[in-house]
């Protein structure tokens, strides 16, 4: 599992570094990737969260500075996958003995890849679609999205409506 996390970290940071003409951004991506990998090997659980925040922040900054937005989206999605896998591996390790560990890992990977694939596809679609909305409509849609996300999280936690 650590190898998958390491591959995700390397892919996310290399995507950022290779997609930008800004050497400072590429250097920052390399530094964040190196810190994340060092934290992975040293067993520092807090580094994954800092790494994810760094990758997503650099992807947003890169997109703002004329990096190809699809590359920024890809780096952010792969960063989220690496972060999730790191947390999942830590929870499995902390649980000790787990029955049907391989089946549990495969099921988690399937769900994660489906969610990441759908998220990436929705993001890619959103990058290609231009819709003009007034501020009021944008605010209403944002509040509706927050309410829907709130309901989904309650459903995931098993709370009743």
N, C-alpha and C positions, 0 to 999 in steps of 0.2 A: 504494500500500500504506500510506503514511503517513496518508492520509486515513481509511482503514478503522481504523487504530489510534487516530487522534484521535477518530473517531466512537465507538469502543468506550469510550475513556476518558471522554468526555462523557456517554455513556449510563449507564455504571457510576456515576459520581459524581452525576449528576442523579437517578438512581434512589435512591441513598442519601439525598441531600439532600431530595428531595421526599417521601420516605416516612416521615420522622421528624418528631416534634414537638419534638425536642430541638435547639435552635438551635446549641449547641456542636458537636454531631455533624454537623449540616448544614454548619457553617463548616469543620470539619475535612475533610469530604468535598470541599468546594470547594477548599481549600488543597492537598489531595493531588492532585486533578485538575489544578489549575493547575501544580503542580510537575511532574507527569508530562508535561503538554503542553509545558511549557518545556524539559524534558529531551529530548523528542522532537524539537523544532525545533532545539535546540542540539547535538544529536548525542551526548548523554550516555547511554551504554548502561546504566549502573548505576541510572538513575532508574526504569526500567521495573520492576525487581525491588522497589524501595522502594514504587513506586506500587501494585503488586499486593499486597504485604504490607499496605499501608495500607488498600486497599479491602476486602480480606478481613477484616482486623482490625476495621474500622469496621462491616462487615456483621455480624460476630459480636457486637460491642458493641451495635449497633442491635437485633439480635434479642433480646439479653438485656434491653434497655431497652424492650421492648414494641413495637418496629418490626414491621410485618407480615413474617413470616418468609419469605414468598414473594418479597417485594421484596428482602430481604437475600440470598436465594439467587440471584435474578436478577442483582443487582449483582455478586456474587462470580463468577458464571459469565461475565458480560460482561467483567469485569476479567481473568479468565484468558484469554479469547479475545483481548483487546487485547494482553496480555503475550506470548502465543504469536505473534501476528502481528508484533509488534515484533521479537522474536527471529528469526523466519523472514525478515523483510525485511533485517535486519542480516546474517544468514548469506548471503542471496542477493547482497547488495551486496559482501560481502567475497570472494565467490567470483569476482567479475569477470564474465567472459562466460559465460553459461549457455545451453546449447542448449534450445530449447523452453521458455523461461521461463514464458510464459503458461500452457502446459499444466501445468507443475509447480505454479504458483500456484493454478490451478483445482483440481487434485487435492488440494493441501494444504488449501484452503478447504473442499472437500467433506468431507474426513476430519475436519477441525476442527469443522465444524458438526454432523456426525453425532455425534462424541464429546461435544461440548458439549450438544447436544440430549438425548442419552441420559443424560448426567450430570444435567442440569436436571430431566428427567422422573423419574429415580430419586430425586433430592433432594426433589422435590415429592411424590412418593409416600411417601417416608420421613416427611415432615412430617405427613402425614395418617394414618399408621398408628401405633398405640400397642401395643407388645408389652412385657409385663413379664418381665424376665429377672433371675435371681439374678446376683450378682457373678461367680460361677464361670462361668456360661454366657456372660456378656458378655465375660469375659477370654478364654475359649476361642474365641469368634467373632472377637474382635479379633486374636488370634494367627493364626487361620485366614485372615483377610483380609490380614494382613501377608505370610503365606507365599504366598498366591495372587498378590498384587501383586509380590512378589519374582520369582515364576516368570514372570509376564507381562513384567516388565522384562527378564529374561534372554532370553526369547523374542524381544522387540523388538530387543535387541542382537545377536541371532543366535547366542547361546551354546547349546551342546548340553546336554541334561539329564544 
